[in-house]
Amino acid sequence: MIEQILRECAEFYHGYVRQLEEGNILAILAEQGEEVSDLLAAISDDRGDYRYAEGKWSIKELFGHMIDTERIFTFRALCFARGDAGPFPGMDQDQYVDGANFSARSMDSLLFEYRHQRQASIAMFASLDDAALMRRGVASGVEFTARSFQYILAGHERHHIQVMRERYF
């Protein structure tokens, strides 16, 4: 399945998708949601503002970026699945983080939002039949299937959790 998904999304995302193992993607997303929730529940608000280097995102900003990205990718998948092929603009991740003021948020509030966004994403993807998942659209100037966003989400999150473990802890 992974090789098929690579043909359904932009090459930019191939590194994320390749990090995934074969299996039920909804189960992978659910398990990942629990893992991330457990990891982030243990981080204090003070620690959430930690940056491993000058100019790098804080833990809160990284976590907020993951939430924003999931929301946007799930929205794109929904649009494509419903027959709205776009095109949709790209997302400037730094602009989103700069505009969010994540440092003013508590880790608990970010965790609450993350958990609900992940549950909503899984419920939305689970509601789509095969025809809807295979509908295509354009985002950031590239064609995707709605299905590919499940894998991109999981790979994107895996990437950032690995970065968090290696550079922040």
Order of alpha helices (4+ residues) and beta strands (2+ residues): alpha-alpha-alpha-alpha-alpha-alpha-alpha-alpha-beta-beta-alpha
